[in-house]
């Protein structure tokens, strides 16, 4: 199953499952709880200052319109609420006396009067609270605010500017803290994906491929990072700003606020439809991104073949089609993301429009109700209505930002689903809970009736049996595609057989620790893999603790020391380039052989390891292998007659089965026939 199929299958899962994976990513923020707490504090500070900055216009407007000082304005507000409290007390006392004067305690009129009395008492408590709030302002206003109206406005504007600067300080702190947490989480997940790739068995690795892992480590994790930053940052900060403005508007007139949010359900439905479409597009975009990574890596990884057969234009066209698909789906994502912005702005405009119409009616007609529905206890002033408008305008900006936030969160949830689907993929090759120990060195390596195929119903090996005592040398020959390298894959436990078993000293390899098994084996294959490091680092790769003397000794045994010291500019400190690109094929193979010899393995496997070495170097390597005979098990896959002479036994693979050759001369003859057949087939 390819990554695209996995993503299509994922697209049929429920949103709750997708969000569960996203929540798993969010849980990785727990170790950074201090940063999260401080970021949350910064969000509250930003939201509070956002609402306060808008609310600060109220006293500015009152002072500007009336030409009064703040002291006068506060005194008048206190006097107004004092008069309101007095009137409410008189009304409530009158209602109470009237209710008590009724002789029948259970009468309907008495209950109605008492209900009106309690309603007035609640309103009285609210008016008293407002009066006390203004009374608490008196010392501050008298001590810190000038009595001149113009100076008062200047002071308030300066305070507004200062609070805005403070707000932006908290905003920057919030974004830096959230970014730090999100980037740490994405780094951890990148490491987990990389570790998964390093330890994944070959069969499962083939499902995703190098392109799939590359896309997951880069593009997919970037999507998750954006989603995490939106969740931990704007998704917390912007709703708080909305709440702060709504609370300010509710403080002025909560019934008018309820009237202004009538359009919210319609907008919510539209947003649900848009975000549902965004989820589908995010999954498809993720699939296309993996495809174009595969095309890119395939072409770059086979650049010699591409240039040899002059297929540069063809590969460019393939890559162009892949990137075009990413572009097309990216445009769809941009379209639906931008579509959510006017929808949310429609919500803000609808709220503001409703408020303008309703508020203008209340102010111009000095009314307290609309169509018989009570809206406020007393007519709104112009300045109060303007601040109410300002609060609603303050709601529209965070709502607009939330549209992008929700898009990022949904894209991040899709990315989390793909990443955790990969991370949760069970390995087919794993060590048992209680591995069985095997003596060092082992006594015997055995294949017992092994049947294996990479695809179901297409066996490469069929009932293969072979016993190799420790210290013996075995050669395997055969035509290409007969399964020689497959036996190596099974010995290294890159795969497990479908039928039969491989064993060391009668212990099934599946009962051994994978680390224990592979520590006993060193493999040198035809496709030499080197790293863009120094020659010493490449030879030391299997044994990082080896001394330089041991490295040089291994190189001498592989007959690599001479060219390293005479032909390479920096000797053992020469950087070999990506995959050893600065070296010839023969030089790469000798360095790989030195790397294997340095590990001092119990089992040395040479898979066409001398195919690119000249005859003189091969003779020298043959002498080195002769010195190793009897000290370790050597398995040779080759068509070179000189190496076949080293073998104690020679086997030929035919039709998925091993046939032992009785004499070395027959092995040579079989090799000649194989080469002849290959030549005829090629002809």
Beta strands, then each sheet from edge to edge (+ up, - down):
strand 1: 369-370
strand 2: 373-374
strand 3: 444-452
strand 4: 461-469
strand 5: 473-477
strand 6: 499-504
strand 7: 507-508
strand 8: 521-525
strand 9: 603-607
strand 10: 633-637
strand 11: 649-654
strand 12: 657-661
sheet 1: 1+ 2-
sheet 2: 4+ 3- 6+ 7-
sheet 3: 8+ 9+ 10+ 5+ 11+ 12-
end
